[in-house]
Amino acid sequence: MKDQLINLAIKAKEKAYSPYSNFKVGAAVLFENGKIYTGCNIENASYGATNCAERTAIFNAVSDGGRVLKAIALIGGPNNYTYPCGICRQVISEFAENGDVKIYIVKNSTDYIETTLEEILPGSFTKKDLDNKGE
Ligand code: THU
């Protein structure tokens, strides 16, 4: 599963639409339904409308009915490890049940770092915080 996810992220990177930054990113996500979805970064002339690869992949899965994210592989530049941006960490957190998600930060098919959401987004704000509406 891990190798499949990593290889699909590498392949998804080829689809990146990044004419402004020329920085290509690919992601692959495994959801609890056993399905894998992929995504790439999609930039926009209005830069703020850009969507990161992780969010493209996750939204792809959620719009197909997926709700629980189990693992994500992400690849950016070839010479360093690209970690998810802050917004993507928050979106990963939304669909990770109890923070239980494996995160693979990939440089190439054999070089990758395995990390956890707790490690890269400690003390996160989640739906549990909304149960207590400040009263
Ligand atoms: N990017 C991602 O796709 N994922 C990240 O986690 C970091 C940044 C993309 C967005 C933009 O298209 C390019 O990388 C440069 O920021």
Boltz pocket constraint, residues with backbone or C-beta under 6 A from the ligand:
constraints:
  - pocket:
      binder: B
      contacts: [[A, 17], [A, 18], [A, 21], [A, 23], [A, 25], [A, 40], [A, 41], [A, 42], [A, 43], [A, 50], [A, 51], [A, 52], [A, 53], [A, 54], [A, 83], [A, 84], [A, 85], [A, 88]]
      max_distance: 6.0
